[in-house]
Amino acid sequence: MTEVLSELSPARKAVAAASRVVVKVGSSSLTTAAGGLAPARLNALVDAIASRQERGSQIVLVSSGAIAAGLAPLGVQRRPKDLATQQAAASVGQLALAHAYAASFERYHLTVGQVLLTADDVVRRSHYRNAQRTLSRLLALGVVPVVNENDTVATDEIRFGDNDRLAALVAHLVMADALILLSDVDSLYDGDPRKGDARRIAEVTGPSDVEGVRAGRTGASGLGTGGMASKLAAARLAASAGIPVLLASAEQAAAALGPADVGTAFAVTGPRLSARRFWLGHAAGAAGRLWLDDGAVTAVVRGRRSLLAAGITAVDGEFDAGDVVELVDVEDRVVARGVVAFDAEELPALIGRSSHELPPEQRREVVHADDLVPLRFL
């Protein structure tokens, strides 16, 4: 493998050498609408994961497929659109999926642990830390955690939206060295590869490499919910937080988990954030918005300074001191997120005023620099 790696990009070398890896696989790669789970596909994925684990890596598997696996036993032909039937299918399919993984990993004498998450488990700081501790302990015990969104109880209001984003959040939560996204498409293309004129993008080193990419939102099978758009968003999210990403097809799992010489590699585009700062920037739910003037945007984003009342032009939302809010520039772009130090009712009387104009008890930062994460660089 050393000779092969010497010819690869830094991002691919990092993925191939990673000691802790999050692997995400989509529904269409594990199931069929007619027959539920596809054992041969699932076993091939487990073979690749077990081989990588035998070489010393720790693996967290984020697996879709619960709803799709429950369709055939319920006699449902296509993925249902109503939430109640989706939850019923997940209830049946989750058992089938967990049993299939347990039986397949048992061939390698590996134990699996099921971890079901809702968006609430990463939005709430205390839940986030609990999930982090659980996953870390499972890995320390030599268990392969199999993570999925808890589709049985998740509602439209508290969903991740797709397991690609969940995988990116989990990758940072467990401090992974790499994220591998497996689907039914072998790479990122600038258009629909089924139409024959799309160009494959082998390496993504920054935003300019994906300009003009037209990414679809559902797979050809109709079983999944993410599509290439969500995979691209998840890859950029992870890369911006210091985690290299490889996007490949599930059929290429052995190579993706081996020399990483397939698919599309995403280079790291930002620094590794602490768990708390990542949670602030990408996982926590925002309870409101603060609009900033240009000077405040420059101070917050480029200068990494605290936000003062003088730089705020408008306030929206119902929030209390200690909630997370979005900071927005004059063009309505979210440029940062942070923990606000005032209640929503207090701020309107303070905005635009310098500290010396305020009562002594209110002469403090609206969002302190230690509680603030910039999302854009000027």
N, C-alpha and C positions, 0 to 999 in steps of 0.2 A: 504493500500500500504506500510505502514511503516514496517510491519512485513516481507513482501516480500523483500523489499529493504535491510533489515539487512542481508539477505543471499546472496546478489549479490556482484559482484566485484565493486571496486571503480569506474571503468569506467561506468558501468551500472547505479550505483547510481547517477553519475554526469549527465548522459543523462536523467534519469528520473526526476531529480530535476532542470534541466536547465530552466532558465527563458526566454531565447531567443534561439530558435532552427531553424536551416535551415533543411528543409525536401526536398529531391530530389526524384522524381519518374520518372521511365523510360517509354519509348514509349510502350513497350510490356505489361506494367501493366495497360495501359489506353485504348488501341486501339486493333483492329483486322484488318488484311489486307482486309477482306471481307466487314466489316461493319463500318469502321471508328472508331469513339469513342464508348467505351463501357460504357454506363451511369451508370450501377450498380457498376462497379469498381470505376469510378470516384466519385460517391456518397459515397461509403464506405470510400474512402480516405478522403473526405471532412468531413464525420462524425467524423473520428478519429482526424483530425486537429481541428475541432470546439470544440470537447470535451477537448482537451489539452488547447485550448485557453480559454475556460470557467474556467479552473483551474488556470488561471493567466499567462500563458506563451504567449510570442509573437512568431509568426510563420512566416517564409519566405519560400514560396514554390518555388522550382526550378523544373519546369515541362518540360519534353520532350513531344513529341506527336504531334507537329504542322504538321510536314511533313506527319506522318502516318495518322493523322486525315483528311488530304487533299487528300489522295489517292482514297478513294471510291467515293467522289463527282466528281473527275476527270476521273473515270473509269480506274484507274491504278491499276494493280493487285499486284505488288510488289514494294518495295522501289526502286525508279529510281537511276541509277548510275550517270547520267549526272547532272551537277550543275543547268542548266536552269530549268529542270523539278522538281528538288528538291525545287528550289526557288518558282516555281509556286505552287507546292503542299503546301509549307509553307504559301504562301499568302492566300490560301483558308482555310487551316487547322487552322491557327492562330486565325481567326475569330471564327471558330466553337469551338475551345478549350477555348477561352476567354469567349464566351457566356455560355458554359457549366459550367465553374467554377463560373461565376457570378450568374447563376440560382441556382446552388447547394448550394453555400454559403449563398444565400438569405434565404434559409430555416432556417438559424440560425441568420438572420438579420445582417450578416457580409458583409462588402464591400470589394471587391477585387480591386487591382490596377495592371495593366499589366506593366511590366518593361522588355523591349527587349534590350539585350546587344550584342555587338560584342567584339571580343578580343581587339580591339582598345580602348574600354571603360575602360579596366583595364591596358593595356600596357602604355597608355599615362597617366601621373600623374594627369594632370588637369581633364581628363575624369573620372579617378578613384575616385577623391575626389567628383566630381559631382554626380556620382552614389551612393557614400557613403551617401551624404547629402540627396538625394532623398529617398533612402530606409529607412534611420533613421527617416525622417519626416513622411513617410507613416506609420511606426510602431507606432510613437508617436500619430498619429491620429486614431489608432485602426484599420487600414486597413491591410488586408492580401496581401502582395505583391506576385504576381505570376511572377517569373522570367524565361525567356527562352532566348536562343541564338537567335539573329535576323536572322533566316535562310533565310528570304526573300532577304536580301542584303549581307549577309556574303559570302565571296568567300573562296576558298581553302587556300588562302594566309593569311586570317585574321580570321580563325575559331579557336575556343577553341579546337576543335577536338572531344569533347564529353561534355555532360552536367554534368558529374561527376566531372571533373576538375572545371567547372564553379561553381558548388555547393561548392567545397572546397574554391575557391577564394571568393565567396559571403559570406561564413561562417565567414571568417576573416574580410571581408570588413564591415560587420554589427556587428562585435564583438560578434558573437554568442557564447553561452555556450556549444553547442553541434551540431553535424551534424548527420542526419539520412538518410541513403541511402537505398531506397526501389527499388527492382527490381523483377524479376520473379524467383529468387533463394533465398532460405530461410537463407543461411549462406555462409561463405567462406569455401570451401573445398580444399583439396590438389590435387584434380583432378576433372574430370567430374562426378558430382553426378548421372548423368543419366546412367552411366556404372555400378553402384552398388558397386564398390570397393573403392570409395573415402571416405576419413576421414574428418568429420566435425571439423572445428577449431572454438571453442567457444570464446576463448579469445586471443587477440594479444597484447602482452606487449612490444614487441621489434622485430627487424629484424629476430632474430633466429626463431621466431614462424611461419614465412612465408617462410622460406628457403625450396626450393623444390616444392613450390606451382606452379601448372601448370594452369594458368588462361586463359580462352578463351577470344576472342575479340568480338564476336557477340552473341546475344541471340538466342535461338532456333527459335523464331518467324521470325527472319530476319528483324524486324522492327526497331531495335535500331542500334546504332553505337558503343556503348562503350564496353559492355561485362564486364566480371569479372575483366579483366586486368585493365581497366580504373577505376573501383570501388576500387580495391586494391590500385592503385596509388593515387587516390583521398583521400582515408582514411588515407594512410600513410602521405600524404602532410598535411592534416588537423591536424593529431595527432602530427606531428613534430612541428607544430606551436601552440601547446597548446590547441587544441580542441578535446575532446573525440568524438568518432564516433561509431555509431551502424549501422551495415549492416544487413538488413532483407528483407523478401519478402513483396510486397505490400499487400498481403492477411493478413499479420501479422501487418498491420498498427496500429490497435487499441492497440495491446500489445507493439509495438515498441514505440508508443507515450504515452504509459501508464507506466507500471512497468519496461519496457525495459528488460524483461526476455526472449527474443527471439534473434535469429540471432547470429552474431559475434560482439563482442565489441572490440574496439581498444583503448587502454589506451594512454594517453598523453605521448609522448616521447621527447618533447622539450619545451622550455619556450614560453610563449605568446609573440609574437613580436608586436612592434608598427606597425601601418598601413603603415608607410613609409618603415620600414625595411622589412615587408612582401612583399610589392610591389617590392622592390629592389630584394629580393631573389627569388620570385616565379611568379610575374606577369609581370614585365617589360620586354620588348624585348631587347635582347642583340645585340649591333651593332658591336662587335668585341671580340677578345680574346687576353689575355696576358698570356704567358707561364712563370711559376715561377720555380726557383731552389728549392731544398729541404729546405734550410734555410728559404727562404721567405714563403714557404707553412706553415712551423711550426710557424713562427711569425704571419702570418695572421690568420690561423685556430685555433691554440691553444692559442697563445698569444693575439689574437684580436688586433694586431698592424697594423699600416698603411703600405701600400705597397710602397716601395721606388724603384727607378730606378735600384739600384744595384742588386735587387733580380729578375729582369726580364730577360729572356733569348730570347724571341721572341715575335713578335707582328703580329696580323692578323686582317684584317677588315678595313672598312672605317668609322671612327667615329670622332666626334668633342668633345672637352672638354665639360663635362656635360652629355655625353651619358653613358648608362649602358654597361659594358663589363663583360665577364666571365673571371675568373682567373683559370688557368689550371695547374695541376702538371705535373711532368715528364712522368707520365703514361697516359697522356691525359684525366685525370678525372677532371671535373669541381669541384673545391673545394670552390669557393666563387664567389660572384657577387658584383659589386660596381660601383660607379660613377667615371669615369676617369677625371683627371684634365688637360690632354694634348690632343691635336689633334693627330690623327694617324700618320701624317707626321712628327711630332716632336719627337716621341718616339724612333725610330730606332737609332738615334744618342745619346740617353741617356742611353739605356739599358746596364746593367752591370757596370755602373759607380757610384762611391760613391758620396755623396752630395758635398763634398769639391772639387771634380773634375769638378763640373758643374758651369756654369755662375750663378751669384747671382739670376738672375730673374727666374732660373729654379731649384733652390734649394727648392723644395716643394714636398710633397707626390704625387705619381702618383695616388693612391687611398687612401683617408683619412679614418682612422678607423671609423669615424662617418658616412661615406658613403659606408660602406662595410659590407656584410652579409656572414659569413662563412656557407657553406653547408655541410661540413664534419667535424667530430671530429677525431683527430688522436689518 
